[in-house]
């Protein structure tokens, strides 16, 4: 049966000689996998493989037979909001790589969740359009994403309590508490003075916090790239 849905491309695996299996977070069906034939062939029309680059925003018409099927097919697709800067800006590309990996590890539900989809969509659009003030985006994104995943915090003290209860070795100082509080309540781009070291320490705490609630999170491979671009 054919369905229309928006989607956010996360990653893909090569499949056979010219095909891929793409993981896409959809507005209508949650996280799904789609097989796309011939997209890597030299005879493929256009540059269709570009549609599956991380965080690309897609309008899709897809075949879905039932929940028992683990891989589906795409009938039609197009990008509905081409990026202005995300793939071309070194810092933004590093941040988007990290965000993509986090989403790939945390989005598990094969069910519709429109609020979560719209949060991710609007976050991506902000990062693409922002000219300045996005160096803390990834930290704020993690704080807000946690709420949609079911383990969000309301105040900085809540994070500190969870870290202490799970034997995190570094205590949070007053400045960190103030930063977390501002990031929790403010919009993306809220001005905060935070140096590279403090930003890295806060990110480390948030990843530990995520692992408390998601044991399967594992190693975040894009962290090295993120640290490099945010020097």
C-alpha positions in Angstrom: 0.0 0.0 0.0 1.3 3.5 -0.9 1.7 6.2 1.8 2.9 9.8 1.7 5.3 10.8 4.5 8.1 13.1 5.3 11.4 11.6 6.2 14.9 12.5 7.6 17.7 10.5 6.1 20.1 9.1 8.7 22.5 6.7 7.0 22.7 3.9 4.5 24.5 0.6 3.8 25.6 -0.6 0.4 23.5 -3.6 -0.8 24.7 -5.8 -3.7 26.4 -4.1 -6.6 24.3 -0.9 -7.1 21.7 -0.7 -4.3 21.5 0.6 -0.8 19.5 0.0 2.3 18.6 3.4 3.8 17.6 4.1 7.4 15.2 7.0 7.5 13.2 8.5 10.4 9.7 9.1 9.0 6.9 11.3 10.2 4.3 8.5 9.7 6.1 5.3 10.6 9.0 6.2 12.9 12.3 4.6 12.1 12.3 2.5 9.0 14.6 0.8 6.5 14.1 1.1 2.7 15.9 -0.7 -0.1 16.7 1.5 -3.1 17.8 -0.3 -6.2 20.2 1.0 -8.8 21.1 4.2 -6.9 24.8 3.5 -7.1 24.9 2.5 -10.7 26.7 4.6 -13.3 23.5 4.5 -15.3 21.4 5.9 -12.5 19.5 9.1 -13.5 20.6 12.2 -11.6 22.5 12.1 -8.3 19.9 10.2 -6.3 22.4 9.0 -3.8 22.7 12.6 -2.5 19.1 12.3 -1.2 20.4 9.9 1.4 23.1 12.1 2.8 22.7 12.6 6.6 19.8 14.7 7.7 18.4 15.4 4.2 14.7 16.3 4.5 12.6 14.2 2.2 9.1 14.1 0.8 8.4 10.4 0.1 5.8 8.0 -1.3 6.6 4.6 0.2 5.3 1.1 0.0 4.4 -0.4 3.4 2.8 -3.8 3.6 2.7 -4.4 7.3 4.6 -4.2 10.6 6.1 -7.7 10.0 8.1 -6.3 7.1 11.5 -5.0 8.2 12.6 -3.5 4.9 10.3 -1.4 2.6 10.5 0.3 -0.7 10.3 3.9 -1.9 8.1 4.8 -4.9 8.9 8.5 -5.1 11.1 10.9 -3.2 12.5 14.5 -3.3 14.2 16.9 -1.0 11.7 19.4 0.3 14.2 21.8 1.9 17.6 21.9 0.2 20.4 22.8 2.6 22.0 26.2 2.3 25.1 25.6 4.4 25.0 22.3 6.4 27.0 20.1 4.0 29.5 22.9 3.1 30.4 24.5 6.5 33.1 22.5 8.4 31.8 23.2 11.9 28.1 22.5 11.0 29.1 19.3 9.1 30.9 18.1 12.3 27.9 18.9 14.4 25.5 17.2 12.0 27.6 14.1 11.9 27.4 13.9 15.7 23.6 14.5 15.6 23.1 11.9 13.0 25.0 9.3 15.0 23.0 10.1 18.1 19.7 9.8 16.2 20.8 6.5 14.7 21.5 5.1 18.1 18.5 6.5 20.0 15.5 6.4 17.5 14.1 2.9 17.9 10.3 3.1 17.7 8.6 2.0 14.5 5.6 4.2 15.3 4.4 7.6 14.4 5.6 10.4 16.7 4.9 13.7 15.1 6.2 15.9 18.0 9.5 14.2 17.9 9.7 14.3 14.1 8.9 18.1 14.1 11.5 18.8 16.8 14.2 17.1 14.8 13.1 18.7 11.6 13.0 22.2 13.1 16.4 21.6 14.8 18.0 20.7 11.5 16.5 23.8 9.8 17.8 26.0 12.5 21.3 24.6 12.3 21.3 25.0 8.5 20.1 28.6 8.6 22.1 29.9 11.6 24.9 32.2 10.7 26.4 32.5 14.2 25.7 31.3 17.8 25.4 27.6 16.9 28.5 26.3 18.7 26.4 25.0 21.6 23.7 23.5 19.4 24.6 19.9 20.0 24.4 20.2 23.8 21.0 21.9 23.7 19.8 19.4 21.2 20.7 16.5 23.5 19.0 18.2 26.5 15.7 18.6 24.5 15.9 15.3 22.7 16.0 13.5 26.0 12.5 14.8 26.8 11.1 13.4 23.6 12.8 10.1 24.4 11.2 9.9 27.8 14.0 10.7 30.2 14.3 14.5 30.0 15.1 16.8 32.9 13.3 19.9 34.1 16.1 21.6 36.0 19.9 21.4 36.1 19.7 19.9 39.6 17.9 16.9 38.1 20.9 16.1 35.9 23.3 16.6 38.8 21.2 14.2 40.9 21.3 11.5 38.3 25.0 11.8 37.7 25.7 11.5 41.5 23.4 8.5 41.8 25.3 6.7 39.0 28.7 7.6 40.4 29.8 10.1 37.8 33.2 11.2 38.9 33.0 15.0 38.1 30.7 17.3 40.1 28.9 20.1 38.3 29.9 23.6 39.4 27.7 26.7 39.7 28.7 27.9 36.2 27.7 24.6 34.6 24.4 24.6 36.5 23.7 28.1 35.1 24.6 27.0 31.6 22.4 23.9 31.7 19.5 25.9 33.1 19.8 28.5 30.3 20.0 25.8 27.6 17.0 24.0 29.0 14.8 27.0 28.9 16.2 29.1 26.0 15.8 28.8 22.3 18.6 27.7 20.0 21.2 30.3 19.7 20.7 31.7 23.2 24.0 33.6 24.0 26.2 31.7 26.5 29.8 32.3 27.2 31.4 28.9 27.4 34.9 27.9 26.4 36.0 24.8 24.5 37.0 22.9 27.6 33.8 23.5 29.5 31.7 22.7 26.4 33.6 19.3 26.1 33.1 18.5 29.8 29.4 19.3 29.7 29.0 17.1 26.5 30.8 14.3 28.3 28.3 14.5 31.2 25.3 14.5 28.9 26.6 11.4 27.0 27.0 9.7 30.4 23.5 10.7 31.3 22.2 9.2 28.0 24.0 6.0 28.7 22.3 5.8 32.1 19.0 5.5 30.3 20.1 3.8 27.1 22.7 1.1 27.8 22.9 0.3 24.1 24.2 3.7 23.2 27.8 2.5 23.0 30.8 4.4 21.7 30.1 7.7 19.9 32.5 7.5 17.0 31.9 11.1 15.8 33.1 12.7 19.0 36.6 13.1 17.7 35.4 15.0 14.7 33.2 17.1 16.9 36.0 18.0 19.2 38.2 18.9 16.2 35.7 21.3 14.6 34.8 23.0 17.8 38.3 24.0 18.9 
